[in-house]
Amino acid sequence: MAPDTTSGTVPTPASWTPSDTRPVQVFQVSTLYGAATLAAALDAGLFGPREDARRLLLVSRNAEIPETALRLETMTGYDRIATRFDGVLDWNETIHPYHPAAWAPRPEEAPLWQRVLRTAWDLGDAPVELAVESIQVNPAKALAVAFAESSVHVYADGLMSYGPTRNDLAQSVACRVRRVLHLDLVPGLRPLLLSEYDVE
């Protein structure tokens, strides 16, 4: 799944059109390596034809002090990865002043937060599909709680996918996880991540 390296203009929210009613795919990333993993999956057609859905890259800075962390958009190679998406969103700005690693909506607040996110990101009433990293922790867990009806794809960009799931998932989240995408870092070895939920 080698990423396409064709250069282009990085999309911005200003390029979205309110009349776009296609399903929305939200891809949450916190590292350039994770973004490259998703780019490879997209290039391999694992999320369907590009024209069938609006693809949004949701960037999260999870460092202890996010303001001091190197921003993804300043890293070499980011621009070429970002061209695969129709827009780029900032999770830190969306939930400010909360920290991405600490905040998640309470279950009873999930419908309200989904409306807030849909409004902030111009999603309208379109169906939303999530692709997240580390579903056991925030911000992936927060997204899965807020979009309680959305299917979830988990991608693993490192060796941790070969170990067991670190934390138990709520059944309301686990039942919506469709698959685990991973790089073949250990040929022939099958990842254990989420295997207890019959997710492959």
Backbone as a chain_set.jsonl record, in Angstrom:
{"seq": "MAPDTTSGTVPTPASWTPSDTRPVQVFQVSTLYGAATLAAALDAGLFGPREDARRLLLVSRNAEIPETALRLETMTGYDRIATRFDGVLDWNETIHPYHPAAWAPRPEEAPLWQRVLRTAWDLGDAPVELAVESIQVNPAKALAVAFAESSVHVYADGLMSYGPTRNDLAQSVACRVRRVLHLDLVPGLRPLLLSEYDVE", "coords": {"N": [[0.84, -1.188, 0.0], [1.594, 1.463, -1.05], [1.847, 4.93, -0.561], [0.387, 7.415, -2.67], [2.321, 9.869, -4.175], [1.711, 12.195, -5.383], [1.76, 15.633, -5.715], [-0.183, 18.404, -4.448], [-2.783, 20.837, -3.777], [-3.398, 21.558, -0.408], [-6.428, 20.726, 1.096], [-8.947, 22.83, 2.531], [-11.341, 23.741, 5.115], [-12.859, 25.751, 3.931], [-13.308, 24.964, 1.373], [-15.433, 23.25, 1.335], [-18.803, 22.375, 0.52], [-22.045, 23.263, 1.508], [-24.139, 21.891, 0.322], [-23.282, 19.366, -0.146], [-24.108, 16.177, 0.275], [-23.085, 13.686, 0.617], [-22.067, 10.598, 2.283], [-19.943, 10.885, 5.183], [-16.549, 10.449, 5.902], [-14.513, 10.323, 8.623], [-11.237, 10.727, 9.511], [-9.146, 10.146, 12.04], [-6.127, 11.351, 13.323], [-2.917, 11.461, 14.974], [-0.276, 11.451, 14.518], [2.312, 11.777, 12.022], [3.098, 9.41, 10.887], [0.873, 7.818, 11.347], [-0.959, 9.185, 9.729], [0.197, 8.694, 7.246], [-0.156, 5.948, 7.139], [-2.942, 5.785, 6.92], [-3.203, 7.101, 4.477], [-2.022, 5.244, 2.775], [-3.872, 3.171, 3.041], [-6.127, 4.362, 1.909], [-5.211, 4.762, -0.717], [-5.066, 2.142, -1.472], [-7.657, 1.518, -1.804], [-9.237, 0.763, 0.349], [-11.213, 2.133, 1.638], [-13.187, 2.563, -0.147], [-14.336, 4.141, -3.277], [-13.128, 7.446, -3.892], [-14.943, 9.437, -4.674], [-17.318, 8.702, -3.554], [-17.68, 9.471, -0.936], [-17.314, 12.102, 1.498], [-14.237, 13.045, 2.666], [-12.613, 13.649, 5.642], [-9.864, 14.848, 7.395], [-8.974, 14.539, 10.654], [-7.109, 16.121, 12.934], [-5.237, 15.579, 15.828], [-3.507, 16.808, 18.625], [-1.776, 15.301, 21.01], [0.117, 15.65, 22.959], [1.535, 16.306, 26.236], [1.605, 19.043, 26.736], [-0.046, 20.454, 24.452], [0.238, 22.81, 22.947], [2.929, 23.224, 22.675], [3.829, 21.238, 21.085], [5.142, 19.874, 18.027], [3.514, 20.781, 15.125], [1.454, 18.865, 12.976], [1.023, 19.725, 10.35], [3.311, 21.092, 9.721], [5.237, 19.282, 9.167], [7.495, 17.424, 7.093], [6.229, 16.085, 4.137], [3.584, 16.088, 4.877], [1.829, 17.743, 3.369], [1.435, 16.382, 0.93], [0.144, 14.098, 1.795], [-2.208, 15.175, 2.853], [-3.655, 15.972, 0.634], [-5.323, 13.949, -0.088], [-7.663, 14.24, 1.187], [-10.818, 15.911, 1.736], [-11.014, 17.975, 3.462], [-9.527, 19.467, 6.384], [-9.524, 19.082, 9.84], [-9.294, 20.396, 13.192], [-8.91, 18.866, 16.14], [-8.129, 19.689, 18.696], [-8.727, 22.431, 18.71], [-11.46, 22.248, 18.415], [-12.429, 21.122, 20.825], [-11.411, 22.771, 22.727], [-11.328, 24.331, 25.937], [-10.383, 21.823, 26.695], [-8.246, 18.923, 27.189], [-7.106, 16.711, 24.659], [-6.435, 14.055, 25.381], [-7.706, 13.667, 27.741], [-10.385, 14.349, 27.694], [-13.767, 13.356, 27.179], [-17.112, 12.975, 26.036], [-19.78, 12.594, 28.391], [-21.928, 9.729, 28.479], [-24.669, 10.469, 28.526], [-24.524, 12.956, 27.448], [-23.815, 12.623, 24.858], [-25.573, 12.789, 22.5], [-25.982, 15.581, 22.373], [-23.349, 16.521, 22.04], [-22.763, 15.358, 19.602], [-24.401, 16.846, 17.902], [-23.197, 19.336, 18.242], [-20.642, 18.86, 17.111], [-21.345, 18.151, 14.501], [-22.386, 20.558, 13.613], [-20.174, 22.295, 13.915], [-18.397, 21.188, 12.108], [-19.712, 21.215, 9.719], [-21.284, 18.986, 8.887], [-23.902, 18.378, 8.478], [-26.734, 16.267, 8.104], [-25.574, 13.979, 7.265], [-24.575, 10.516, 7.015], [-22.011, 9.267, 9.173], [-18.791, 7.912, 9.196], [-16.165, 6.452, 11.029], [-12.613, 6.469, 11.28], [-10.144, 5.512, 13.327], [-7.398, 5.787, 15.696], [-6.045, 3.794, 18.348], [-8.465, 2.931, 19.89], [-9.127, 2.396, 22.486], [-8.601, 4.548, 24.083], [-8.876, 8.139, 24.602], [-8.341, 10.533, 21.938], [-9.926, 8.907, 20.316], [-11.825, 7.23, 21.544], [-13.585, 9.148, 22.536], [-14.667, 10.218, 20.181], [-15.997, 7.962, 19.187], [-17.948, 7.653, 21.124], [-19.395, 10.052, 20.906], [-20.371, 9.948, 18.258], [-22.531, 7.897, 18.147], [-23.881, 6.153, 16.48], [-22.236, 5.491, 14.459], [-20.214, 3.458, 12.301], [-17.025, 2.005, 13.043], [-13.647, 2.054, 12.192], [-10.584, 0.746, 13.039], [-7.237, 1.69, 13.029], [-3.884, 0.601, 13.154], [-0.687, 1.772, 13.708], [1.707, 0.74, 14.453], [3.764, -1.568, 16.399], [2.189, -2.208, 18.564], [-0.253, -3.241, 17.885], [0.049, -5.931, 17.722], [-0.052, -6.896, 20.232], [-2.191, -7.649, 23.109], [-5.46, -6.134, 23.588], [-5.422, -3.167, 25.408], [-7.255, -1.961, 27.214], [-10.594, -2.616, 28.364], [-13.354, -2.393, 26.125], [-16.352, -0.508, 25.928], [-19.385, -2.209, 25.342], [-21.133, -0.982, 23.619], [-19.478, 0.404, 21.953], [-17.625, -1.509, 21.04], [-19.19, -3.251, 19.501], [-19.497, -1.886, 17.172], [-17.125, -1.756, 15.847], [-15.549, -2.414, 12.898], [-13.225, -3.434, 11.675], [-9.658, -4.035, 11.937], [-7.067, -2.213, 10.75], [-3.76, -2.602, 9.677], [-0.212, -2.22, 9.373], [1.952, -4.534, 7.783], [4.056, -5.379, 9.7], [5.241, -7.497, 10.98], [5.644, -10.073, 9.223], [3.321, -12.642, 8.574], [2.432, -12.844, 11.171], [-0.422, -12.52, 13.14], [-2.282, -9.764, 14.258], [-3.249, -9.18, 17.687], [-4.852, -7.229, 18.664], [-8.018, -6.222, 19.627], [-9.021, -8.721, 19.097], [-10.486, -10.217, 20.883], [-12.992, -9.296, 20.567], [-13.839, -10.372, 18.28], [-12.91, -9.036, 16.044], [-11.248, -8.409, 13.051]], "CA": [[0.0, 0.0, 0.0], [2.479, 2.619, -1.109], [1.09, 6.154, -0.754], [0.577, 8.235, -3.853], [3.122, 11.034, -3.795], [1.361, 13.322, -6.228], [1.603, 16.853, -4.935], [-1.387, 19.161, -4.75], [-3.158, 21.841, -2.797], [-4.002, 21.012, 0.798], [-7.792, 21.217, 1.208], [-9.319, 23.549, 3.743], [-12.786, 23.739, 5.3], [-13.519, 26.719, 3.064], [-13.613, 24.344, 0.092], [-16.593, 22.394, 1.467], [-20.06, 22.975, 0.093], [-23.135, 22.798, 2.366], [-25.051, 21.029, -0.424], [-22.668, 18.044, -0.277], [-24.838, 15.278, 1.179], [-22.473, 12.361, 0.618], [-21.591, 10.131, 3.589], [-18.697, 11.511, 5.621], [-15.551, 9.603, 6.551], [-13.627, 11.121, 9.465], [-10.003, 9.99, 9.775], [-8.481, 10.792, 13.169], [-4.69, 11.061, 13.392], [-2.119, 12.288, 15.877], [1.119, 11.385, 14.076], [2.502, 11.737, 10.572], [3.145, 7.993, 10.521], [-0.512, 7.381, 11.28], [-1.559, 9.785, 8.536], [0.729, 7.961, 6.093], [-0.821, 4.644, 7.149], [-4.275, 5.992, 6.354], [-3.036, 7.427, 3.058], [-1.784, 3.981, 2.079], [-5.146, 2.445, 3.016], [-6.98, 5.03, 0.922], [-4.679, 4.473, -2.046], [-5.347, 0.734, -1.759], [-9.094, 1.368, -2.008], [-9.866, 0.103, 1.494], [-12.352, 2.928, 2.089], [-14.068, 2.789, -1.275], [-13.981, 5.216, -4.213], [-13.074, 8.765, -3.264], [-16.102, 10.266, -4.989], [-18.509, 8.214, -2.861], [-17.776, 10.008, 0.423], [-16.5, 13.274, 1.842], [-13.189, 12.573, 3.566], [-12.087, 14.709, 6.487], [-8.739, 14.477, 8.248], [-9.111, 15.16, 11.976], [-5.778, 16.105, 13.543], [-5.226, 15.768, 17.279], [-2.182, 16.92, 19.25], [-2.013, 14.668, 22.304], [1.235, 15.867, 23.875], [1.132, 16.811, 27.551], [1.318, 20.462, 26.489], [-0.245, 20.435, 22.995], [0.673, 24.05, 22.299], [4.377, 23.187, 22.437], [4.143, 20.107, 20.208], [5.311, 20.164, 16.609], [2.241, 20.596, 14.438], [1.528, 17.911, 11.877], [1.059, 20.404, 9.053], [4.648, 21.636, 9.469], [6.162, 18.174, 8.944], [7.777, 17.061, 5.709], [5.369, 15.042, 3.593], [2.184, 16.258, 5.27], [1.029, 18.344, 2.3], [1.059, 15.37, -0.057], [-0.843, 13.217, 2.432], [-3.459, 15.903, 3.07], [-4.41, 16.136, -0.61], [-6.277, 12.846, -0.23], [-8.845, 14.556, 1.98], [-11.593, 17.07, 1.293], [-10.907, 19.015, 4.472], [-8.711, 19.15, 7.557], [-10.131, 19.588, 11.066], [-8.403, 20.437, 14.35], [-9.644, 18.379, 17.31], [-7.791, 20.518, 19.853], [-9.512, 23.662, 18.64], [-12.875, 21.921, 18.554], [-12.814, 20.847, 22.215], [-10.742, 23.728, 23.618], [-9.978, 24.229, 26.51], [-10.098, 20.485, 27.212], [-7.102, 18.219, 26.608], [-7.599, 15.575, 23.871], [-6.23, 12.767, 26.036], [-8.47, 13.593, 28.987], [-11.804, 14.678, 27.565], [-14.734, 12.584, 26.396], [-18.462, 13.312, 26.499], [-20.511, 11.594, 29.161], [-22.909, 9.076, 27.594], [-25.926, 11.219, 28.435], [-24.27, 14.177, 26.677], [-23.365, 12.265, 23.511], [-26.385, 13.381, 21.423], [-25.716, 17.017, 22.303], [-22.032, 16.736, 21.46], [-22.801, 15.038, 18.177], [-24.96, 18.019, 17.211], [-22.163, 20.374, 18.264], [-19.606, 18.509, 16.14], [-21.92, 18.237, 13.152], [-22.492, 21.979, 13.27], [-18.829, 22.869, 13.804], [-17.694, 20.621, 10.959], [-20.581, 21.273, 8.536], [-21.598, 17.621, 8.462], [-25.32, 18.225, 8.193], [-27.312, 15.017, 8.6], [-24.953, 12.882, 6.52], [-24.009, 9.419, 7.811], [-20.598, 9.46, 9.489], [-17.98, 6.716, 9.417], [-14.958, 6.859, 11.737], [-11.376, 5.688, 11.24], [-9.455, 6.068, 14.493], [-6.288, 5.043, 16.278], [-6.13, 3.57, 19.801], [-9.872, 3.065, 20.248], [-9.301, 2.219, 23.929], [-8.341, 5.802, 24.794], [-9.239, 9.37, 23.894], [-9.639, 11.044, 21.482], [-10.701, 7.952, 19.522], [-12.983, 6.802, 22.327], [-14.514, 10.274, 22.601], [-15.369, 10.284, 18.898], [-16.905, 6.821, 19.089], [-19.076, 7.916, 22.023], [-20.194, 11.152, 20.359], [-21.072, 9.456, 17.069], [-22.927, 6.594, 18.693], [-24.452, 5.284, 15.447], [-21.262, 5.351, 13.376], [-19.291, 2.332, 12.257], [-15.678, 2.417, 13.435], [-12.506, 1.297, 11.686], [-9.412, 1.026, 13.864], [-5.975, 1.433, 12.341], [-2.731, 0.506, 14.048], [0.485, 2.183, 12.931], [2.928, 0.276, 15.101], [3.809, -2.945, 16.882], [1.237, -2.455, 19.649], [-1.4, -4.001, 17.384], [0.316, -7.362, 17.874], [-0.306, -7.247, 21.621], [-3.615, -7.663, 23.467], [-6.124, -4.855, 23.816], [-4.991, -2.693, 26.724], [-8.398, -1.669, 28.081], [-11.875, -3.122, 27.885], [-14.21, -1.449, 25.419], [-17.789, -0.594, 26.174], [-20.004, -3.025, 24.304], [-21.759, -0.078, 22.655], [-18.427, 0.778, 21.002], [-17.028, -2.719, 20.466], [-20.068, -3.857, 18.495], [-19.468, -1.086, 15.945], [-15.801, -1.828, 15.228], [-15.668, -3.271, 11.722], [-11.971, -4.092, 11.304], [-8.399, -3.433, 12.353], [-6.119, -2.049, 9.654], [-2.41, -2.539, 10.233], [0.913, -2.474, 8.488], [2.475, -5.891, 7.953], [5.392, -5.179, 10.26], [5.769, -8.827, 11.315], [4.987, -10.939, 8.239], [2.809, -13.924, 9.028], [1.904, -12.764, 12.531], [-1.733, -11.891, 13.153], [-2.442, -8.887, 15.428], [-4.201, -9.572, 18.723], [-5.676, -6.083, 19.026], [-9.472, -6.346, 19.474], [-9.41, -10.076, 18.693], [-11.484, -10.734, 21.821], [-14.3, -8.829, 20.1], [-14.012, -10.987, 16.956], [-12.588, -8.042, 15.022], [-10.026, -8.766, 12.323]], "C": [[0.878, 1.242, 0.0], [1.673, 3.876, -1.377], [1.409, 6.817, -2.081], [1.316, 9.493, -3.439], [2.836, 12.232, -4.681], [1.107, 14.549, -5.374], [0.331, 17.573, -5.339], [-1.662, 20.159, -3.662], [-3.826, 21.194, -1.602], [-5.404, 21.582, 0.946], [-8.032, 21.919, 2.529], [-10.824, 23.512, 3.887], [-13.52, 24.692, 4.377], [-13.925, 26.114, 1.73], [-14.844, 23.449, 0.151], [-17.833, 23.126, 0.983], [-21.192, 22.413, 0.939], [-24.079, 21.836, 1.661], [-24.512, 19.616, -0.598], [-23.303, 17.109, 0.747], [-24.271, 13.863, 1.172], [-22.172, 11.913, 2.049], [-20.234, 10.747, 3.901], [-17.81, 10.467, 6.285], [-14.589, 10.511, 7.304], [-12.433, 10.257, 9.856], [-9.211, 10.731, 10.854], [-7.021, 10.368, 13.243], [-4.026, 11.95, 14.436], [-0.644, 12.29, 15.487], [1.179, 11.365, 12.553], [2.531, 10.291, 10.083], [1.733, 7.426, 10.413], [-1.216, 7.923, 10.054], [-1.082, 9.068, 7.277], [0.104, 6.572, 5.995], [-2.211, 4.752, 6.534], [-4.196, 6.316, 4.863], [-2.823, 6.157, 2.241], [-3.071, 3.17, 1.972], [-6.1, 3.047, 1.988], [-6.517, 4.706, -0.495], [-4.956, 3.03, -2.463], [-6.842, 0.473, -1.936], [-9.839, 0.754, -0.846], [-11.032, 0.893, 2.082], [-13.259, 3.321, 0.927], [-13.601, 3.912, -2.183], [-14.054, 6.584, -3.549], [-14.35, 9.561, -3.497], [-17.355, 9.855, -4.224], [-18.695, 8.807, -1.47], [-16.934, 11.266, 0.55], [-15.513, 12.843, 2.915], [-12.566, 13.74, 4.318], [-10.983, 14.158, 7.378], [-8.853, 15.254, 9.554], [-7.792, 15.011, 12.723], [-5.885, 16.413, 15.032], [-3.788, 15.835, 17.768], [-2.332, 16.475, 20.704], [-0.877, 14.838, 23.298], [0.733, 16.459, 25.19], [0.799, 18.297, 27.486], [1.164, 20.611, 24.974], [0.293, 21.664, 22.278], [2.163, 24.052, 21.976], [4.78, 22.073, 21.476], [4.294, 20.571, 18.764], [4.017, 19.833, 15.878], [2.429, 19.715, 13.208], [1.716, 18.609, 10.533], [2.412, 21.029, 8.733], [5.654, 20.542, 9.113], [6.309, 17.858, 7.459], [6.883, 15.907, 5.267], [3.902, 15.221, 3.907], [1.328, 16.766, 4.109], [0.552, 17.304, 1.292], [0.04, 14.388, 0.511], [-2.202, 13.902, 2.499], [-4.285, 16.07, 1.804], [-5.42, 15.02, -0.832], [-7.604, 13.142, 0.463], [-9.518, 15.826, 1.467], [-11.548, 18.218, 2.288], [-10.075, 18.531, 5.637], [-9.321, 19.844, 8.767], [-9.13, 19.517, 12.21], [-9.199, 20.047, 15.593], [-9.373, 19.242, 18.538], [-8.603, 21.804, 19.866], [-10.991, 23.384, 18.888], [-13.282, 21.765, 20.008], [-12.132, 21.778, 23.213], [-11.731, 24.258, 24.665], [-9.615, 22.841, 27.043], [-8.894, 19.863, 26.505], [-7.607, 16.975, 25.877], [-7.471, 14.226, 24.566], [-7.127, 12.58, 27.249], [-9.973, 13.727, 28.794], [-12.572, 13.672, 26.715], [-16.12, 12.963, 26.903], [-19.029, 12.206, 27.379], [-21.59, 10.994, 28.269], [-24.201, 9.864, 27.434], [-25.773, 12.515, 27.638], [-23.947, 13.896, 25.214], [-24.237, 12.858, 22.403], [-26.148, 14.879, 21.257], [-24.374, 17.281, 21.637], [-21.993, 16.36, 19.985], [-23.371, 16.211, 17.38], [-23.94, 19.149, 17.146], [-21.108, 20.101, 17.189], [-20.131, 18.592, 14.711], [-22.024, 19.69, 12.695], [-21.115, 22.586, 13.025], [-18.119, 22.415, 12.537], [-18.539, 20.591, 9.688], [-20.921, 19.886, 7.997], [-23.054, 17.45, 8.057], [-25.857, 16.953, 8.828], [-26.702, 13.794, 7.929], [-24.489, 11.769, 7.46], [-22.513, 9.622, 7.996], [-19.948, 8.113, 9.782], [-16.656, 7.172, 10.022], [-13.801, 5.904, 11.461], [-10.463, 6.291, 12.299], [-8.28, 5.191, 14.898], [-6.567, 4.844, 17.769], [-7.544, 3.775, 20.33], [-10.1, 2.955, 21.753], [-9.172, 3.52, 24.704], [-8.826, 6.981, 23.954], [-8.06, 9.837, 23.034], [-10.485, 10.065, 20.676], [-11.968, 7.525, 20.258], [-14.03, 7.906, 22.405], [-15.322, 10.395, 21.312], [-16.392, 9.163, 18.774], [-18.127, 7.006, 19.978], [-19.985, 8.991, 21.434], [-21.007, 10.709, 19.148], [-21.506, 8.013, 17.335], [-23.516, 5.645, 17.658], [-23.428, 4.93, 14.371], [-20.481, 4.048, 13.464], [-17.877, 2.859, 12.481], [-14.651, 1.471, 12.819], [-11.296, 1.709, 12.52], [-8.164, 0.741, 13.038], [-4.844, 1.455, 13.364], [-1.483, 0.811, 13.234], [1.793, 1.733, 13.567], [2.785, -1.142, 15.615], [2.787, -3.243, 17.973], [0.028, -3.248, 19.184], [-1.2, -5.503, 17.55], [0.129, -7.832, 19.317], [-1.796, -7.203, 21.923], [-4.162, -6.251, 23.662], [-5.863, -4.401, 25.243], [-6.145, -2.505, 27.697], [-9.662, -2.274, 27.487], [-12.639, -2.012, 27.174], [-15.648, -1.615, 25.87], [-18.42, -1.374, 25.026], [-20.643, -2.163, 23.227], [-20.769, 0.424, 21.611], [-17.902, -0.459, 20.284], [-17.876, -3.312, 19.349], [-20.06, -3.096, 17.175], [-18.114, -1.104, 15.244], [-15.836, -2.856, 14.103], [-14.388, -4.045, 11.408], [-10.8, -3.353, 11.931], [-7.475, -3.399, 11.141], [-4.723, -1.904, 10.246], [-1.384, -2.753, 9.138], [1.481, -3.856, 8.795], [3.916, -5.822, 8.45], [6.059, -6.492, 10.65], [5.076, -9.822, 10.389], [4.573, -12.284, 8.825], [2.211, -13.914, 10.414], [0.607, -11.964, 12.526], [-1.885, -11.02, 14.401], [-3.495, -9.415, 16.398], [-5.169, -8.448, 19.073], [-7.133, -6.31, 18.641], [-9.925, -7.745, 19.052], [-10.463, -10.668, 19.624], [-12.894, -10.275, 21.471], [-14.612, -9.363, 18.699], [-13.833, -9.979, 15.829], [-11.28, -8.448, 14.362], [-9.585, -7.602, 11.452]], "O": [[0.888, 1.991, 0.977], [0.886, 3.904, -2.323], [2.545, 6.787, -2.554], [0.959, 10.117, -2.44], [3.623, 13.178, -4.729], [0.33, 14.504, -4.421], [-0.176, 17.377, -6.443], [-0.872, 20.314, -2.73], [-4.725, 20.369, -1.764], [-5.57, 22.802, 0.926], [-7.379, 21.619, 3.529], [-11.531, 23.279, 2.907], [-14.69, 24.469, 4.068], [-14.776, 26.661, 1.029], [-15.268, 22.932, -0.883], [-17.899, 24.355, 1.032], [-21.296, 21.195, 1.08], [-24.754, 21.044, 2.32], [-25.205, 18.754, -1.138], [-23.059, 17.237, 1.947], [-24.913, 12.939, 1.671], [-22.034, 12.753, 2.939], [-19.472, 11.088, 2.996], [-18.267, 9.696, 7.129], [-13.93, 11.362, 6.708], [-12.592, 9.193, 10.455], [-8.674, 11.811, 10.608], [-6.711, 9.177, 13.227], [-4.505, 13.042, 14.742], [0.149, 13.04, 16.054], [0.218, 10.984, 11.885], [2.044, 9.988, 8.994], [1.432, 6.651, 9.505], [-1.984, 7.21, 9.408], [-1.861, 8.857, 6.347], [-0.139, 6.076, 4.895], [-2.609, 3.912, 5.727], [-5.027, 5.857, 4.08], [-3.376, 6.011, 1.151], [-3.337, 2.553, 0.94], [-6.797, 2.32, 1.281], [-7.333, 4.412, -1.369], [-5.068, 2.728, -3.651], [-7.249, -0.66, -2.189], [-10.957, 0.269, -1.018], [-11.76, 0.381, 2.932], [-14.007, 4.295, 1.014], [-12.595, 4.565, -1.905], [-14.943, 6.842, -2.738], [-14.794, 10.287, -2.607], [-18.351, 10.577, -4.238], [-19.765, 8.661, -0.881], [-15.971, 11.468, -0.19], [-15.914, 12.332, 3.961], [-12.061, 14.689, 3.719], [-11.152, 13.129, 8.033], [-8.83, 16.485, 9.554], [-7.405, 13.904, 13.1], [-6.534, 17.377, 15.44], [-2.951, 15.022, 17.376], [-2.93, 17.174, 21.523], [-0.901, 14.234, 24.371], [-0.353, 17.036, 25.251], [-0.164, 18.755, 28.101], [2.149, 20.868, 24.282], [0.75, 21.575, 21.138], [2.61, 24.796, 21.103], [5.946, 21.976, 21.094], [3.657, 21.533, 18.336], [3.491, 18.727, 16.003], [3.432, 19.811, 12.5], [2.475, 18.143, 9.682], [2.643, 21.453, 7.6], [6.803, 20.843, 8.791], [5.369, 18.008, 6.678], [6.795, 14.882, 5.943], [3.053, 14.584, 3.282], [0.223, 16.27, 3.892], [-0.597, 17.34, 0.852], [-0.829, 13.902, -0.214], [-3.229, 13.278, 2.231], [-5.494, 16.287, 1.884], [-6.292, 15.145, -1.692], [-8.559, 12.375, 0.336], [-8.887, 16.688, 0.855], [-12.0, 19.321, 1.981], [-9.933, 17.328, 5.855], [-9.601, 21.043, 8.731], [-8.227, 18.68, 12.202], [-10.058, 20.802, 16.047], [-10.279, 19.499, 19.331], [-9.107, 22.218, 20.91], [-11.688, 24.194, 19.499], [-14.358, 22.218, 20.4], [-12.264, 21.588, 24.422], [-12.861, 24.602, 24.316], [-8.633, 22.702, 27.772], [-8.566, 20.225, 25.375], [-8.45, 16.252, 26.41], [-8.307, 13.345, 24.366], [-7.293, 11.46, 27.734], [-10.751, 13.271, 29.632], [-12.093, 13.206, 25.681], [-16.282, 13.244, 28.091], [-18.785, 11.023, 27.138], [-22.115, 11.68, 27.392], [-24.767, 9.925, 26.343], [-26.763, 13.104, 27.204], [-23.82, 14.826, 24.416], [-23.691, 13.391, 21.437], [-26.116, 15.387, 20.137], [-24.263, 18.153, 20.775], [-21.268, 16.977, 19.205], [-22.873, 16.528, 16.3], [-23.826, 19.837, 16.131], [-20.727, 21.005, 16.445], [-19.426, 19.056, 13.815], [-21.779, 20.004, 11.53], [-20.911, 23.305, 12.047], [-17.333, 23.165, 11.957], [-18.127, 20.006, 8.686], [-20.852, 19.646, 6.792], [-23.403, 16.489, 7.372], [-25.487, 16.601, 9.948], [-27.252, 12.696, 8.015], [-24.057, 12.046, 8.579], [-21.827, 10.093, 7.088], [-20.489, 7.289, 10.519], [-16.084, 8.168, 9.579], [-13.983, 4.688, 11.413], [-10.054, 7.446, 12.186], [-8.176, 4.029, 14.506], [-7.261, 5.657, 18.379], [-7.792, 4.684, 21.123], [-11.145, 3.373, 22.251], [-9.589, 3.594, 25.86], [-9.139, 6.844, 22.772], [-6.906, 9.564, 23.367], [-11.644, 10.356, 20.38], [-13.048, 7.464, 19.67], [-15.229, 7.631, 22.346], [-16.527, 10.646, 21.352], [-17.514, 9.381, 18.315], [-19.222, 6.566, 19.627], [-21.208, 8.854, 21.462], [-22.184, 11.048, 19.022], [-20.927, 7.058, 16.819], [-23.642, 4.45, 17.925], [-23.726, 4.149, 13.467], [-20.13, 3.59, 14.552], [-17.568, 4.005, 12.155], [-14.773, 0.249, 12.914], [-11.027, 2.899, 12.682], [-8.046, -0.318, 12.421], [-4.861, 2.237, 14.315], [-1.243, 0.192, 12.197], [2.857, 2.272, 13.264], [1.814, -1.834, 15.309], [2.539, -4.41, 18.279], [-0.652, -3.869, 20.002], [-2.166, -6.266, 17.522], [0.15, -9.033, 19.588], [-2.585, -6.766, 21.084], [-3.407, -5.302, 23.873], [-6.061, -5.168, 26.186], [-6.031, -2.851, 28.873], [-9.786, -2.426, 26.272], [-12.58, -0.847, 27.566], [-16.102, -2.723, 26.156], [-18.028, -1.212, 23.87], [-20.695, -2.554, 22.061], [-21.164, 0.822, 20.516], [-17.752, -0.458, 19.062], [-17.341, -3.817, 18.363], [-20.56, -3.597, 16.168], [-17.968, -0.531, 14.165], [-16.119, -4.031, 14.336], [-14.448, -5.178, 10.932], [-10.925, -2.218, 12.39], [-7.143, -4.441, 10.577], [-4.53, -1.163, 11.21], [-1.656, -3.383, 8.116], [1.484, -4.288, 9.947], [4.859, -6.156, 7.733], [7.286, -6.596, 10.653], [4.025, -10.359, 10.739], [5.361, -12.968, 9.48], [1.547, -14.874, 10.805], [0.547, -10.865, 11.974], [-1.637, -11.501, 15.506], [-4.492, -10.013, 15.994], [-6.195, -8.689, 19.709], [-7.446, -6.56, 17.477], [-11.086, -7.936, 18.689], [-11.246, -11.523, 19.211], [-13.873, -10.793, 22.006], [-15.519, -8.879, 18.022], [-14.504, -10.049, 14.8], [-10.315, -8.792, 15.045], [-8.574, -7.699, 10.756]]}, "num_chains": 1, "name": "protein.A"}
